[in-house]
Amino acid sequence: MAKYDLNAPEPATRTLDSVTGMSKKGLPSGTVGVMGALVIGLSVCAPAYTLTAAVGPAASEVGYQTPAIFLMGFIPMLLVAIGYRSLNSAMPDSGTSFTWATRAFGPWIGWMAGWGLIAATVLVLSNLAGIAVEFLFQSIAIMTNNPDIAAISGNKFINILVCLGFMGLATLISYRGMTSTKIFQYITVIFQMAILIWFIVAMFVGAADPANEAGRIPELSWFNPLEVDSFSAFAAGIAVSIFVYWGWDTVLTMGEETKPSKGRLSTESKAAMILVAILVVLYVGTAAATVAYAGLGETGTGLNNPDIAENVFAALAHPVMGSAAILLSLAILVSAMASINSTAISPARTLLAMSHYQALPSAIKKIHPKFKSPYVALMLSSIVASVFYAIMRFLSEDVLWDTITALGMMVCFYYGITALASPWYFRKTALKEGLGSFVSKFLLPGVGGIILLVVFVQTTIDSLDPSFGSGSNIAGIGLVGIIGIVVLGLGVVLMLVQSRFTPDFFRGRVLPRAEASTDTSAMMVFDDGLGS
């Protein structure tokens, strides 16, 4: 296949891969198998961390239907995953959403899809670091039997300083490459999953204990989404539940680094589908166990208690596990730490791809000569996430709650665009290839994309209400809505600025629009930056 090198020093006519339209970016190939990709995916999703941060906000919106909303959040994720699998098989590339949306819809929509992914990751990195800080001090408090130590995390300056330390450590591990990252993830994932399963079983047992006045036996109505009071509450709940599933697509950004697959599906596609199946069982089960044990009271460990909403497991650890509470605290701590490390994989590789295809400054695409990691992109995403967290600590009353809700909005935005890229890209070939191809490449991803974009629009409108989320607002406008609008608006501004410096990408010369029926070998020639 004909290849081209975007790093060549002088202008030349270059040809992209004649089949996929993609090109290599210097990442090491064949270093990650199915199990390794699955472990990294679990680490990014960080079940222990995401659940402690999401169960409270979800329960505040939909009450006893929290298990139902986690189940409903899985449905668009499954539909999107099917579209991702099809796109990844046709165009494996570390840029994922950015690359696929660019090929399907053109450079402007593609750029915003990439920006949505980067923005979502910056939001979650800051949230991860915040959770890690809280559980660090809680773990120390439990080990020293001094509850006052846990309150230290409430000091904004200490909180931010420790947060920066976590970000720096995670960036250093990722800086040393995928092999170092993978070993670290194996250890942390096994530990957190074992403790989390123990915690879930203990909550179900505790819910049936007559001494637990808030405990209830799970009912089938808890799994019925039609019991949710309003569409606004349903949309807000979906946005939060999507947050817990978010991150599985990081597995697909490693497509250039995974080992060759012997089957029809690629290594990363297999890992992604297994990961999604594990998550839905784990999340729905945890939601049911938590609601059953804690109830919906507004005091104590009740899930409508605003004092514990952004970190539910911190309040439940000792009542549920007694003297073993330290293990849950440590599990969530390492879950957050590992997820900071592995989550950095996705934006770094998206930034790498955007720089590689001239959608961002060329300096960002540098690969470390020894560790083969996109170190400039890694440091950039970590620095931006750290600054964002520091600012939010001073603006928000409940920074973790508000960033989760804003994250859900960003995820709906770029997942929705990416899902719709599948039916548009395959629109001329899907039905010709048979019913199965039509369903998997066109129908299901299209439905998933529409659902997510509807949720994005509804949540954005609702988030402008000053009572939305934690209730933090600026001049009577909800802080969550301000975050969403400012983040997307900043993306538009940066896109317009970048288009002045690298017009070839935005004119479709670097990564041209295409469709599955197109003869890509006739399209993949472009002039490297001097215009036509």
PECORJO-V24624 format. One record per residue. N is the residue number from 1. RES is the residue in one small letter. PSI is psi in whole degrees, -180 to 180 (NA if undefined). D_CENTER is the distance of its C-alpha to the mean C-alpha in whole Angstrom. Layout:
# PECORJO-V24624
n=<N,N>
res=<RES,RES>
psi=<PSI,PSI>
d_center=<D_CENTER,D_CENTER>
This chain:
# PECORJO-V24624
n=<1,2,3,4,5,6,7,8,9,10,11,12,13,14,15,16,17,18,19,20,21,22,23,24,25,26,27,28,29,30,31,32,33,34,35,36,37,38,39,40,41,42,43,44,45,46,47,48,49,50,51,52,53,54,55,56,57,58,59,60,61,62,63,64,65,66,67,68,69,70,71,72,73,74,75,76,77,78,79,80,81,82,83,84,85,86,87,88,89,90,91,92,93,94,95,96,97,98,99,100,101,102,103,104,105,106,107,108,109,110,111,112,113,114,115,116,117,118,119,120,121,122,123,124,125,126,127,128,129,130,131,132,133,134,135,136,137,138,139,140,141,142,143,144,145,146,147,148,149,150,151,152,153,154,155,156,157,158,159,160,161,162,163,164,165,166,167,168,169,170,171,172,173,174,175,176,177,178,179,180,181,182,183,184,185,186,187,188,189,190,191,192,193,194,195,196,197,198,199,200,201,202,203,204,205,206,207,208,209,210,211,212,213,214,215,216,217,218,219,220,221,222,223,224,225,226,227,228,229,230,231,232,233,234,235,236,237,238,239,240,241,242,243,244,245,246,247,248,249,250,251,252,253,254,255,256,257,258,259,260,261,262,263,264,265,266,267,268,269,270,271,272,273,274,275,276,277,278,279,280,281,282,283,284,285,286,287,288,289,290,291,292,293,294,295,296,297,298,299,300,301,302,303,304,305,306,307,308,309,310,311,312,313,314,315,316,317,318,319,320,321,322,323,324,325,326,327,328,329,330,331,332,333,334,335,336,337,338,339,340,341,342,343,344,345,346,347,348,349,350,351,352,353,354,355,356,357,358,359,360,361,362,363,364,365,366,367,368,369,370,371,372,373,374,375,376,377,378,379,380,381,382,383,384,385,386,387,388,389,390,391,392,393,394,395,396,397,398,399,400,401,402,403,404,405,406,407,408,409,410,411,412,413,414,415,416,417,418,419,420,421,422,423,424,425,426,427,428,429,430,431,432,433,434,435,436,437,438,439,440,441,442,443,444,445,446,447,448,449,450,451,452,453,454,455,456,457,458,459,460,461,462,463,464,465,466,467,468,469,470,471,472,473,474,475,476,477,478,479,480,481,482,483,484,485,486,487,488,489,490,491,492,493,494,495,496,497,498,499,500,501,502,503,504,505,506,507,508,509,510,511,512,513,514,515,516,517,518,519,520,521,522,523,524,525,526,527,528,529,530,531,532>
res=<m,a,k,y,d,l,n,a,p,e,p,a,t,r,t,l,d,s,v,t,g,m,s,k,k,g,l,p,s,g,t,v,g,v,m,g,a,l,v,i,g,l,s,v,c,a,p,a,y,t,l,t,a,a,v,g,p,a,a,s,e,v,g,y,q,t,p,a,i,f,l,m,g,f,i,p,m,l,l,v,a,i,g,y,r,s,l,n,s,a,m,p,d,s,g,t,s,f,t,w,a,t,r,a,f,g,p,w,i,g,w,m,a,g,w,g,l,i,a,a,t,v,l,v,l,s,n,l,a,g,i,a,v,e,f,l,f,q,s,i,a,i,m,t,n,n,p,d,i,a,a,i,s,g,n,k,f,i,n,i,l,v,c,l,g,f,m,g,l,a,t,l,i,s,y,r,g,m,t,s,t,k,i,f,q,y,i,t,v,i,f,q,m,a,i,l,i,w,f,i,v,a,m,f,v,g,a,a,d,p,a,n,e,a,g,r,i,p,e,l,s,w,f,n,p,l,e,v,d,s,f,s,a,f,a,a,g,i,a,v,s,i,f,v,y,w,g,w,d,t,v,l,t,m,g,e,e,t,k,p,s,k,g,r,l,s,t,e,s,k,a,a,m,i,l,v,a,i,l,v,v,l,y,v,g,t,a,a,a,t,v,a,y,a,g,l,g,e,t,g,t,g,l,n,n,p,d,i,a,e,n,v,f,a,a,l,a,h,p,v,m,g,s,a,a,i,l,l,s,l,a,i,l,v,s,a,m,a,s,i,n,s,t,a,i,s,p,a,r,t,l,l,a,m,s,h,y,q,a,l,p,s,a,i,k,k,i,h,p,k,f,k,s,p,y,v,a,l,m,l,s,s,i,v,a,s,v,f,y,a,i,m,r,f,l,s,e,d,v,l,w,d,t,i,t,a,l,g,m,m,v,c,f,y,y,g,i,t,a,l,a,s,p,w,y,f,r,k,t,a,l,k,e,g,l,g,s,f,v,s,k,f,l,l,p,g,v,g,g,i,i,l,l,v,v,f,v,q,t,t,i,d,s,l,d,p,s,f,g,s,g,s,n,i,a,g,i,g,l,v,g,i,i,g,i,v,v,l,g,l,g,v,v,l,m,l,v,q,s,r,f,t,p,d,f,f,r,g,r,v,l,p,r,a,e,a,s,t,d,t,s,a,m,m,v,f,d,d,g,l,g,s>
psi=<143,136,168,165,108,-7,3,142,-26,153,142,162,122,154,127,168,126,-12,-51,-23,7,174,155,152,10,3,146,133,155,26,-11,128,-171,-48,-42,-44,-39,-43,-43,-39,-43,-37,-40,-47,-29,68,-43,-42,-49,-36,-41,-28,-24,-27,-42,-56,-38,-44,-33,-23,-43,1,-129,-12,16,-45,-37,-40,-32,-35,-42,-35,-27,-33,-54,-31,-40,-44,-41,-40,-37,-42,-42,-43,-43,-45,-39,-35,-36,-35,70,122,143,-16,-13,-106,-45,-51,-47,-42,-35,-45,-34,-47,-12,171,-33,-48,-39,-42,-43,-33,-43,-40,-40,-42,-47,-44,-43,-40,-38,-42,-44,-33,-42,-38,-42,-47,-38,-43,-43,-41,-47,-43,-22,-51,-32,-41,-43,-40,-41,-43,-32,-2,40,94,-24,-27,-35,-30,-13,-31,-17,-16,114,-40,-43,-43,-49,-41,-45,-38,-44,-35,-44,-44,-41,-42,-45,-40,-38,-43,-46,-33,-32,5,172,-35,-45,-42,-43,-44,-44,-40,-38,-47,-48,-36,-44,-43,-50,-36,-40,-45,-38,-41,-42,-45,-42,-47,-42,-36,-41,-41,-43,-30,-30,-3,122,-25,-18,98,-27,-13,145,149,131,141,155,-29,-23,-21,11,108,-18,-12,-11,138,-43,163,-33,-44,-39,-46,-43,-41,-41,-42,-40,-42,-32,-32,-41,-29,-20,141,-20,-30,-10,-33,-39,-21,-10,15,-30,-6,-7,161,152,145,145,-19,-170,-35,148,163,-47,-32,-41,-47,-41,-43,-39,-42,-47,-40,-42,-43,-42,-41,-45,-44,-45,-40,-42,-42,-45,-43,-40,-45,-40,-40,-48,-26,-170,26,163,4,167,-131,9,141,-12,10,111,-21,-20,-1,-37,-2,68,-43,-24,-37,-31,-17,-55,-44,-35,-43,-3,-129,-17,7,-30,-32,-41,-42,-44,-36,-43,-36,-50,-29,-47,-43,-46,-37,-33,-46,-51,-30,-30,-17,-45,-54,-33,-41,-30,-44,-40,-48,-42,-38,-42,-40,16,23,-11,167,143,-23,-25,-22,6,137,135,130,-28,-52,-10,34,149,73,-34,-45,-38,-50,-37,-48,-36,-41,-46,-42,-40,-44,-44,-44,-43,-43,-45,-32,-30,-20,-34,142,-36,80,-36,-42,-48,-38,-33,-46,-43,-37,-44,-38,-46,-38,-45,-38,-57,-29,-41,-46,-44,-42,-42,-19,-30,-55,-33,-42,-38,14,-29,-12,-22,-50,-34,-28,-6,168,-42,-43,-41,-44,-46,-30,-25,-60,-58,-47,-35,-45,-45,-43,-42,-43,-47,-39,-34,-44,-40,-48,-47,-44,-37,-45,-48,-33,-12,-17,131,-18,-3,149,-132,-9,0,139,161,119,36,8,131,135,-36,-44,-40,-43,-49,-47,-43,-42,-47,-39,-40,-38,-42,-43,-48,-36,-44,-39,-47,-32,-23,-28,-34,71,-24,-41,-46,-13,5,20,-26,-48,82,153,147,174,162,-25,-5,143,91,-25,-22,-9,-17,19,131,161,135,55,-3,8,176,NA>
d_center=<34,34,32,31,30,29,30,34,36,38,37,38,37,34,33,29,29,31,29,26,26,24,25,24,23,24,22,23,24,24,23,20,21,20,20,18,15,15,15,13,10,11,11,7,7,10,12,15,13,10,14,16,14,13,17,19,17,17,21,22,21,22,24,25,23,20,20,21,18,16,17,17,14,14,16,14,11,14,16,13,13,17,17,14,17,20,18,17,21,23,21,19,18,15,14,13,12,15,17,17,18,20,22,22,23,24,23,22,20,18,18,16,13,13,13,11,8,9,10,7,6,10,9,7,9,12,12,11,14,16,16,17,20,21,21,23,26,26,26,29,30,31,32,35,35,35,33,33,31,28,29,29,25,26,28,26,27,27,23,22,24,23,19,20,22,19,17,20,20,17,17,21,19,17,20,22,20,18,21,21,18,18,21,19,17,19,21,19,17,20,21,19,19,23,23,20,22,25,24,23,27,28,27,29,32,32,31,35,36,39,39,35,36,33,32,32,32,29,31,30,29,26,24,26,24,27,28,25,28,26,24,23,22,20,18,17,17,14,12,12,12,9,7,8,7,4,3,7,8,8,11,12,12,15,17,20,20,20,23,25,25,28,27,26,23,21,20,16,17,18,16,13,16,17,13,13,16,16,13,15,18,17,15,18,21,19,19,23,24,23,24,28,28,27,28,28,30,30,31,31,28,28,24,26,27,25,26,23,21,18,19,20,21,23,25,25,26,29,31,29,29,32,33,30,28,27,26,23,23,22,20,17,18,18,14,13,15,14,10,11,13,11,8,10,11,8,10,13,14,13,15,17,18,18,21,22,23,24,22,21,24,25,25,21,22,24,23,25,28,28,25,23,20,19,20,21,17,16,18,18,14,15,18,16,14,17,19,17,17,20,21,19,21,24,23,22,23,20,18,15,16,16,12,11,12,12,8,9,11,9,7,10,12,10,10,13,15,14,15,18,19,20,23,24,24,25,28,31,30,28,31,34,32,33,31,28,27,27,26,23,22,24,24,21,18,20,20,17,16,19,18,14,16,19,17,15,19,20,18,18,22,22,20,23,25,26,25,22,19,21,24,24,25,27,30,29,26,23,21,18,19,20,17,16,19,19,16,17,20,20,18,21,23,22,22,26,27,25,27,30,30,28,30,30,26,26,30,28,30,27,25,27,26,27,27,28,31,32,34,31,34,36,33,31,34,33,35,33,33,37,37,39>
